[in-house]
Structures are given as structure tokens and as C-alpha cells.
Amino acid sequence: MMDITFYLFFVALLVSFAAWCMFLWAIRTGQFRDVEDIKYQVWPALGEHPGDTDANGASGPGPHAPSPADSP
């Protein structure tokens, strides 16, 4: 029973070390810089623009927006 405990402890240390290495890699390669820029890159792909709101204050097209078929 103790043998498997030592193996599991060693595996846990290896996984922890791998996670720490991935975290350091992410910091060194700038993965945590300008995380807000991604949302501005996604908006044009969705056809939305910052500041587009309807009368209810909701942004972008959605179920709250009237469709052209609803207008008289």
C-alpha cells in the first residue's frame, strides 16, 4: 500500500512541475498581455461594434431586437 502512495506522490510532483513550467512559459511568451484586445478582435467577426445598444441598453443583435418582419 505504501508503494503506490510513493508513486502517486511522485506523479503529483511531476504534474505540478509541468503546470509550473507551462505557467512560466505563458508569462515569458506574453500570453497574459493585452487580454482585453481579444474581445475587440471578436466584435468585427460578429458584426457588432463597441457602443452599439438598442433602446433597452442591450448590446448587439439578439432576441430583444425587433426583426424586419415585425415592423408594419
N, C-alpha and C positions, 0 to 999 in steps of 0.2 A: 504494500500500500504506500509506503514511503517513497518507493522508487518512482511511481507515477507522479507523486507530488513534486519531486525534484524536476522531472521532465516538464510538467506543466508550468512550473515556476520559470524554468529556462525559456520555454516557448513564450511566456508572457513578457519576459525581458526582451526577447528578440522582437516581438511585435511592438513593444513600447519604443525600442530603439529605432525601428523602421518608421514609426509615426513621427518621432522626433526629427529624424533625417528628412522626412517629407516636409515637415513644418519649416525647417531651416532652408530647404531648397526653395520653398514658396516665398520666403522672405527675401532670399538672395536674388531671385529672378523677378521680383516686383509683382507678384501675384496679388498682393494686398494694397497696391497703389491704385488710386482712382477707381475705386469700386463703384462709385456713383455714375461714372461715364457709361457703363453698360446700359443703364436704363435709357439714356439719351440715344444710344445706338439702336435700341429696340423700337423706340417710338416711331421712327420713319418706316420701319418694316410693317408696323401695324396700321399705318395711315393716320396716326394721331400726332398731335403736336402739343408741346407743353402749354398749358393755359387754355386748352380747348375745354370748355364746360358748357353744359346745357342750362336751362332755366332752373333746374333743381340743384345745380352745383356739382353734378357728377361729370367726370371727365370721360371723353371718348364715346363711341357708339355703343349702345347696349340695349337691353330690353326696355329701358326707360325712355329711349329716344323714339319719337313717332316715325313710322315708316311712311314713304311717299303714298302708299295705298290708303293711309288713314286720313290724308288731307282731302278736303272737299273739292 
